[in-house]
């Protein structure tokens, strides 16, 4: 009876690890492509683009998204 319980726990653990790794990797890929596209030089906040409902801010001469 004990062997059956351990056999169920192993696939659950693998499933959860794959799920969290895929979510983590998708966040990394989406953030890197988003940030690399819209970096531009600016002097004021109004010089930065307003895309996808996010107002970019001018910090140290470059447009950065709000965190």
BATI-262720 format. One record per residue: residue in one letter; chain; residue number from 1; z, y, x of N, C-alpha, C in turn. Coordinates in Angstrom, 2 decimals. Each point is the difference from the previous one (the first is absolute). Example, Ala and Ser with C-alpha at 12.3 -4.5 7.8 and 13.67 -1.06 7.14 Angstrom:
# residues 2
<rec residu="A" chaine="A" num="1" n_w="7.80" n_v="-5.69" n_u="13.19" ca_w="0.00" ca_v="1.19" ca_u="-0.89" c_w="0.00" c_v="1.20" c_u="0.90"/>
<rec residu="S" chaine="A" num="2" n_w="-0.72" n_v="1.05" n_u="-0.35" ca_w="0.06" ca_v="1.19" ca_u="0.82" c_w="0.73" c_v="1.09" c_u="-0.77"/>
//
This chain:
# residues 67
<rec residu="X" chaine="A" num="1" n_w="0.00" n_v="-1.21" n_u="0.82" ca_w="0.00" ca_v="1.21" ca_u="-0.82" c_w="0.00" c_v="1.27" c_u="0.86"/>
<rec residu="X" chaine="A" num="2" n_w="0.67" n_v="-0.06" n_u="1.13" ca_w="0.09" ca_v="1.16" ca_u="0.88" c_w="-1.35" c_v="0.32" c_u="0.62"/>
<rec residu="X" chaine="A" num="3" n_w="-0.81" n_v="-1.01" n_u="0.27" ca_w="-1.30" ca_v="0.22" ca_u="0.62" c_w="-0.91" c_v="0.80" c_u="-0.93"/>
<rec residu="X" chaine="A" num="4" n_w="0.05" n_v="-0.24" n_u="-1.28" ca_w="-0.83" ca_v="0.70" ca_u="-0.96" c_w="0.30" c_v="1.50" c_u="-0.06"/>
<rec residu="X" chaine="A" num="5" n_w="1.26" n_v="0.38" n_u="0.13" ca_w="0.38" ca_v="1.41" ca_u="-0.04" c_w="-0.51" c_v="0.74" c_u="1.23"/>
<rec residu="X" chaine="A" num="6" n_w="0.08" n_v="-0.62" n_u="1.17" ca_w="-0.47" ca_v="0.63" ca_u="1.23" c_w="-1.52" c_v="0.16" c_u="0.00"/>
<rec residu="X" chaine="A" num="7" n_w="-0.70" n_v="-0.92" n_u="-0.62" ca_w="-1.45" ca_v="0.06" ca_u="-0.05" c_w="-0.46" c_v="1.17" c_u="-0.86"/>
<rec residu="X" chaine="A" num="8" n_w="0.78" n_v="0.40" n_u="-0.97" ca_w="-0.35" ca_v="1.13" ca_u="-0.86" c_w="0.31" c_v="1.32" c_u="0.70"/>
<rec residu="X" chaine="A" num="9" n_w="1.05" n_v="0.06" n_u="0.78" ca_w="0.40" ca_v="1.24" ca_u="0.67" c_w="-0.99" c_v="0.42" c_u="1.07"/>
<rec residu="X" chaine="A" num="10" n_w="-0.61" n_v="-0.95" n_u="0.70" ca_w="-0.92" ca_v="0.34" ca_u="1.08" c_w="-1.23" c_v="0.74" c_u="-0.50"/>
<rec residu="X" chaine="A" num="11" n_w="-0.72" n_v="-0.47" n_u="-1.04" ca_w="-1.16" ca_v="0.77" ca_u="-0.48" c_w="0.38" c_v="1.37" c_u="-0.57"/>
<rec residu="X" chaine="A" num="12" n_w="1.17" n_v="0.11" n_u="-0.60" ca_w="0.45" ca_v="1.30" ca_u="-0.50" c_w="0.18" c_v="0.97" c_u="1.15"/>
<rec residu="X" chaine="A" num="13" n_w="0.60" n_v="-0.45" n_u="1.08" ca_w="0.21" ca_v="0.86" ca_u="1.17" c_w="-1.33" c_v="0.44" c_u="0.59"/>
<rec residu="X" chaine="A" num="14" n_w="-0.93" n_v="-0.91" n_u="0.13" ca_w="-1.31" ca_v="0.32" ca_u="0.55" c_w="-0.72" c_v="0.98" c_u="-0.92"/>
<rec residu="X" chaine="A" num="15" n_w="0.08" n_v="-0.22" n_u="-1.31" ca_w="-0.64" ca_v="0.89" ca_u="-0.96" c_w="0.56" c_v="1.42" c_u="0.09"/>
<rec residu="X" chaine="A" num="16" n_w="1.30" n_v="0.13" n_u="0.08" ca_w="0.64" ca_v="1.31" ca_u="0.09" c_w="-0.37" c_v="0.70" c_u="1.30"/>
<rec residu="X" chaine="A" num="17" n_w="-0.03" n_v="-0.72" n_u="1.12" ca_w="-0.38" ca_v="0.60" ca_u="1.27" c_w="-1.45" c_v="0.49" c_u="-0.03"/>
<rec residu="X" chaine="A" num="18" n_w="-0.91" n_v="-0.79" n_u="-0.54" ca_w="-1.40" ca_v="0.41" ca_u="-0.10" c_w="-0.13" c_v="1.21" c_u="-0.90"/>
<rec residu="X" chaine="A" num="19" n_w="0.73" n_v="0.03" n_u="-1.10" ca_w="-0.05" ca_v="1.12" ca_u="-0.93" c_w="0.45" c_v="1.30" c_u="0.66"/>
<rec residu="X" chaine="A" num="20" n_w="1.13" n_v="-0.02" n_u="0.69" ca_w="0.50" ca_v="1.21" ca_u="0.64" c_w="-0.88" c_v="0.44" c_u="1.17"/>
<rec residu="X" chaine="A" num="21" n_w="-0.53" n_v="-0.94" n_u="0.75" ca_w="-0.89" ca_v="0.36" ca_u="1.10" c_w="-1.29" c_v="0.64" c_u="-0.52"/>
<rec residu="X" chaine="A" num="22" n_w="-0.55" n_v="-0.53" n_u="-1.09" ca_w="-1.22" ca_v="0.58" ca_u="-0.54" c_w="0.24" c_v="1.39" c_u="-0.56"/>
<rec residu="X" chaine="A" num="23" n_w="1.13" n_v="0.22" n_u="-0.66" ca_w="0.32" ca_v="1.33" ca_u="-0.51" c_w="0.18" c_v="0.98" c_u="1.17"/>
<rec residu="X" chaine="A" num="24" n_w="0.70" n_v="-0.42" n_u="1.02" ca_w="0.24" ca_v="0.84" ca_u="1.17" c_w="-1.32" c_v="0.36" c_u="0.69"/>
<rec residu="X" chaine="A" num="25" n_w="-0.87" n_v="-0.98" n_u="0.21" ca_w="-1.27" ca_v="0.27" ca_u="0.67" c_w="-0.92" c_v="0.88" c_u="-0.85"/>
<rec residu="X" chaine="A" num="26" n_w="0.01" n_v="-0.17" n_u="-1.31" ca_w="-0.83" ca_v="0.85" ca_u="-0.85" c_w="0.50" c_v="1.44" c_u="0.03"/>
<rec residu="X" chaine="A" num="27" n_w="1.31" n_v="0.21" n_u="0.10" ca_w="0.53" ca_v="1.36" ca_u="0.11" c_w="-0.43" c_v="0.64" c_u="1.32"/>
<rec residu="X" chaine="A" num="28" n_w="0.01" n_v="-0.75" n_u="1.06" ca_w="-0.40" ca_v="0.52" ca_u="1.30" c_w="-1.47" c_v="0.39" c_u="-0.01"/>
<rec residu="X" chaine="A" num="29" n_w="-0.85" n_v="-0.86" n_u="-0.55" ca_w="-1.43" ca_v="0.25" ca_u="-0.01" c_w="-0.33" c_v="1.20" c_u="-0.89"/>
<rec residu="X" chaine="A" num="30" n_w="0.62" n_v="0.09" n_u="-1.16" ca_w="-0.31" ca_v="1.11" ca_u="-0.90" c_w="0.50" c_v="1.33" c_u="0.56"/>
<rec residu="X" chaine="A" num="31" n_w="1.15" n_v="0.03" n_u="0.62" ca_w="0.51" ca_v="1.24" ca_u="0.57" c_w="-0.80" c_v="0.45" c_u="1.21"/>
<rec residu="X" chaine="A" num="32" n_w="-0.43" n_v="-0.92" n_u="0.82" ca_w="-0.74" ca_v="0.41" ca_u="1.20" c_w="-1.37" c_v="0.54" c_u="-0.37"/>
<rec residu="X" chaine="A" num="33" n_w="-0.67" n_v="-0.60" n_u="-0.98" ca_w="-1.31" ca_v="0.52" ca_u="-0.38" c_w="0.14" c_v="1.33" c_u="-0.74"/>
<rec residu="X" chaine="A" num="34" n_w="1.07" n_v="0.16" n_u="-0.73" ca_w="0.21" ca_v="1.24" ca_u="-0.75" c_w="0.32" c_v="1.16" c_u="0.94"/>
<rec residu="X" chaine="A" num="35" n_w="0.84" n_v="-0.23" n_u="0.98" ca_w="0.40" ca_v="1.07" ca_u="0.91" c_w="-1.11" c_v="0.40" c_u="0.95"/>
<rec residu="X" chaine="A" num="36" n_w="-0.77" n_v="-0.96" n_u="0.47" ca_w="-1.04" ca_v="0.31" ca_u="0.95" c_w="-1.13" c_v="0.81" c_u="-0.57"/>
<rec residu="X" chaine="A" num="37" n_w="-0.21" n_v="-0.04" n_u="-1.29" ca_w="-1.13" ca_v="0.66" ca_u="-0.62" c_w="0.22" c_v="1.48" c_u="-0.21"/>
<rec residu="X" chaine="A" num="38" n_w="1.20" n_v="0.44" n_u="-0.30" ca_w="0.24" ca_v="1.35" ca_u="-0.46" c_w="0.75" c_v="0.89" c_u="0.98"/>
<rec residu="X" chaine="A" num="39" n_w="0.12" n_v="-0.40" n_u="1.23" ca_w="0.67" ca_v="0.86" ca_u="0.97" c_w="-0.97" c_v="1.11" c_u="0.41"/>
<rec residu="X" chaine="A" num="40" n_w="0.43" n_v="1.23" n_u="-0.17" ca_w="-0.83" ca_v="1.14" ca_u="0.38" c_w="0.90" c_v="1.13" c_u="0.48"/>
<rec residu="X" chaine="A" num="41" n_w="-0.61" n_v="0.99" n_u="0.63" ca_w="0.79" ca_v="1.13" ca_u="0.49" c_w="0.21" c_v="1.01" c_u="-1.12"/>
<rec residu="X" chaine="A" num="42" n_w="1.10" n_v="0.73" n_u="0.10" ca_w="0.33" ca_v="0.96" ca_u="-1.05" c_w="0.90" c_v="1.10" c_u="0.57"/>
<rec residu="X" chaine="A" num="43" n_w="0.13" n_v="1.06" n_u="-0.78" ca_w="0.94" ca_v="1.06" ca_u="0.31" c_w="1.03" c_v="0.17" c_u="-1.10"/>
<rec residu="X" chaine="A" num="44" n_w="-0.41" n_v="-0.31" n_u="-1.24" ca_w="0.89" ca_v="0.10" ca_u="-1.15" c_w="-0.12" c_v="-1.27" c_u="-0.83"/>
<rec residu="X" chaine="A" num="45" n_w="0.93" n_v="-0.19" n_u="-0.94" ca_w="-0.05" ca_v="-1.16" ca_u="-0.88" c_w="-1.25" c_v="0.01" c_u="-0.87"/>
<rec residu="X" chaine="A" num="46" n_w="-0.52" n_v="1.17" n_u="-0.32" ca_w="-1.19" ca_v="0.09" ca_u="-0.86" c_w="-1.26" c_v="-0.47" c_u="0.72"/>
<rec residu="X" chaine="A" num="47" n_w="0.02" n_v="-0.08" n_u="1.33" ca_w="-1.15" ca_v="-0.48" ca_u="0.76" c_w="-0.16" c_v="-1.52" c_u="-0.09"/>
<rec residu="X" chaine="A" num="48" n_w="1.04" n_v="-0.70" n_u="-0.42" ca_w="-0.02" ca_v="-1.46" ca_u="-0.06" c_w="-0.56" c_v="-0.48" c_u="-1.33"/>
<rec residu="X" chaine="A" num="49" n_w="-0.63" n_v="-1.19" n_u="-0.02" ca_w="-0.59" ca_v="-0.51" ca_u="-1.24" c_w="1.05" c_v="-0.46" c_u="-1.01"/>
<rec residu="X" chaine="A" num="50" n_w="-0.38" n_v="-0.04" n_u="-1.25" ca_w="0.84" ca_v="-0.54" ca_u="-1.06" c_w="-0.75" c_v="-1.19" c_u="-0.59"/>
<rec residu="X" chaine="A" num="51" n_w="0.40" n_v="-1.20" n_u="0.41" ca_w="-0.68" ca_v="-1.21" ca_u="-0.42" c_w="0.97" c_v="-1.01" c_u="-0.56"/>
<rec residu="X" chaine="A" num="52" n_w="-0.47" n_v="-0.75" n_u="-0.97" ca_w="0.76" ca_v="-1.09" ca_u="-0.61" c_w="1.37" c_v="0.46" c_u="-0.51"/>
<rec residu="X" chaine="A" num="53" n_w="0.10" n_v="1.23" n_u="-0.42" ca_w="1.26" ca_v="0.51" ca_u="-0.53" c_w="1.03" c_v="0.32" c_u="1.07"/>
<rec residu="X" chaine="A" num="54" n_w="-0.37" n_v="-0.07" n_u="1.27" ca_w="0.93" ca_v="0.30" ca_u="1.09" c_w="-0.37" c_v="1.33" c_u="0.63"/>
<rec residu="X" chaine="A" num="55" n_w="0.93" n_v="0.90" n_u="0.10" ca_w="-0.23" ca_v="1.29" ca_u="0.64" c_w="0.35" c_v="-0.13" c_u="1.48"/>
<rec residu="X" chaine="A" num="56" n_w="-1.00" n_v="0.11" n_u="0.84" ca_w="0.23" ca_v="-0.07" ca_u="1.44" c_w="0.64" c_v="1.29" c_u="0.47"/>
<rec residu="X" chaine="A" num="57" n_w="0.81" n_v="-0.10" n_u="1.04" ca_w="0.70" ca_v="1.15" ca_u="0.56" c_w="-0.49" c_v="0.27" c_u="1.42"/>
<rec residu="X" chaine="A" num="58" n_w="0.05" n_v="1.24" n_u="0.39" ca_w="-0.40" ca_v="0.40" ca_u="1.35" c_w="1.25" c_v="-0.03" c_u="0.89"/>
<rec residu="X" chaine="A" num="59" n_w="0.01" n_v="-0.92" n_u="0.97" ca_w="1.12" ca_v="-0.11" ca_u="0.93" c_w="-0.55" c_v="-0.03" c_u="1.42"/>
<rec residu="X" chaine="A" num="60" n_w="0.39" n_v="0.96" n_u="0.80" ca_w="-0.40" ca_v="0.09" ca_u="1.41" c_w="-1.51" c_v="0.02" c_u="0.15"/>
<rec residu="X" chaine="A" num="61" n_w="-0.70" n_v="0.64" n_u="-0.91" ca_w="-1.44" ca_v="0.16" ca_u="0.10" c_w="-0.84" c_v="-1.14" c_u="-0.53"/>
<rec residu="X" chaine="A" num="62" n_w="0.61" n_v="-1.03" n_u="-0.58" ca_w="-0.75" ca_v="-1.12" ca_u="-0.58" c_w="0.50" c_v="-0.27" c_u="-1.42"/>
<rec residu="X" chaine="A" num="63" n_w="-0.89" n_v="-0.47" n_u="-0.84" ca_w="0.35" ca_v="-0.35" ca_u="-1.38" c_w="0.65" c_v="-1.38" c_u="-0.03"/>
<rec residu="X" chaine="A" num="64" n_w="1.17" n_v="-0.08" n_u="-0.59" ca_w="0.69" ca_v="-1.27" ca_u="-0.12" c_w="0.35" c_v="-0.25" c_u="-1.46"/>
<rec residu="X" chaine="A" num="65" n_w="-0.05" n_v="-1.27" n_u="-0.44" ca_w="0.35" ca_v="-0.30" ca_u="-1.39" c_w="1.51" c_v="0.06" c_u="-0.20"/>
<rec residu="X" chaine="A" num="66" n_w="0.44" n_v="0.24" n_u="-1.22" ca_w="1.45" ca_v="-0.01" ca_u="-0.26" c_w="0.53" c_v="-1.43" c_u="0.12"/>
<rec residu="X" chaine="A" num="67" n_w="1.20" n_v="-0.11" n_u="0.49" ca_w="0.58" ca_v="-1.34" ca_u="0.19" c_w="0.86" c_v="-0.38" c_u="-1.17"/>
//
